Amino acid sequence: MQFSENSRVWIYQADRKLSEAETQQLQQQLNSFTQSWTAHNNALKAGAEIRYNRFIVLVVDESQAGASGCSIDKSVNFMKQVEQHYNINLFDRFNLAYRDGADVLSAPRAQFEDLIKQGSINQDTVVFNNLVQTLAELDTKWEVPFKNSWHPQLFRDLITV
């Protein structure tokens, strides 16, 4: 399915890497959810993908029907079910993801702070900006160097950009 670059996205980050089997099973569940996802009884042009066995990306092309409060609630409830089924946390905004070579890792805020202090994470470390809102931003502003993200605001005292 083709989506406009202005399509809305929501990114849910798991606090651990999913296994291949979990990823395949979850992708099927996401496909079923997005195919039946509606807003005020209008089908949404929606899709979902899992990136790096860790990030769930929901996409809605609002050119034909916009995501409403109730449809967003449906997606949040679905994600809460996913959390329980796979024993993962998808709603911890301070579980921060970053690249360590080819690996994508995540750490709670305090541990992330320690990694900065140790120099394991620096201004050039690629981090994930899960606050992107459109498909265009997902392509250009999701995986960015620490210095180009919102992260320096959170760790202002620890790292000089």
N, C-alpha and C positions, 0 to 999 in steps of 0.2 A: 504494500500500500504506500502510495506517495503522499507525503505531508508537506504543507506549506512551511517555509522557514519561519513563519510567524506563529506556528502551532505552539500551544502552551505545553510545557513539560513540568513534571513533578519528579524529583529524584528521591528515592528512598535508598539509604545506604545500610546494608547489614553490618552488624558488628563482628562478623566473621565471614570468611570465604565459604561459599556454598560448594558442596561437592558437585561433580558433573551430573550425577543422578538427580540430586536435588534441583539443580539448575534446569535440567530437562523437564522434570515434573512441574516445577514452578512455572516455566515458560508456557506449558500447556494450560495451566490454571489461569495465567495472565491472558492468554489468547481467548479463553472462554469468557473471562470477565469483560475484556474490552469489546468483544463482539456483542455482548448483551448490555453494555453500559449505555444508559439513557439519561437525558435531562428533560424533565417535564414530558415524558413519553416520546421524545424525539431521540432517535438513535444518534449517538455521537460517532463521528469519524475518529476512532481511537485505535491506539496500538500500544504495545509494550515490548520492551526488550530488557534483557539482563546483560550488563556489561561487567567484564572481569569477574564473573561469578560472585559479585558483591553488590552491584548497584542495579536497582529496578527503576527503569525509566518509563513513566507513563506519558503518552503523547495524545493530545486532543487538537485536531484541526478545527478551529472554531468558525471556519468559513461557512459551514452549513448549519451548525448548531453549537451554541456556546455551553461550556460547562457551568452549571449553576451551583448554588450552595448545596442543594440536595444531592446533586450528582457527585460533587466533591466529597460530601459526607459518605456516599456509597463507596468511593474509592478508599477513603480512610478506614472505613469499617472492614473492607476487603483486606487491606494491608494489615490490620490488627489480627485478622484471622490467619494471614500468612505468617505473622510473627509467632503466634501460638503453635501453628502446625510445624514450623521449622525450628522452633526454639531459638529465634534470633530477635534482636532489637533493631527496629527500623526507624525509631523516632527519637533517638538520642542525637541531638544536633551538635553535641560536644564530643562525639566520637569522630575524630578527624582522620580523613584518609589522605595518604601520600604515597608517592612512588619511592621505592628503594631499589634502584636498578630496574629490572623488568618486573619486579613484584609490586603489587598494590597491597599496602598494609593499612591498618587503622589503629588508632590509639585514643584512649580517653584523654580529655584535656590535660590532666596533671602529668600523664606519661608523655604526651606530646610536648609539653613544656620542658620536661626533663631531656627529651631528645634534642630540643633546641639548645639547651644549656650544654649538652655534651657535644654539640656540633654535628650530630647525625642528621639534623634537619637545619638547612640554612636558607638564605634568600633565593637560591636557585633550585631548591627542592621542588619538584612538581607536586602540587596539592590539588585537591578536587573541590571545586566551588559548586556545591549542591544547591546553591541559591539561584542558579540560572533559571530563567522563566520561559525561554523560547527555544525552538529547535536550532535557530541560528546561534544563539548564545551557547547552547550545548556543544555545538561544533567549534566555537571559537573561544569561549571563556570558561569552560568546565575544567579542563586539565591545564593549569597554568602554574608558572613559577610562583613560589611563596610571595615574592616581592610584588607580584601583579594581582594578588588576591585580596580578600578581605582579612585574611589571617593576621597580617601585621598589626591591625587595629587591636586584635585580641591579645597579642603578645608584644605589645609596644615596648615594654621595658626590657625585653630579652634579645631582640634582634634589631640590628640597624639595617635599614634598606637604603 
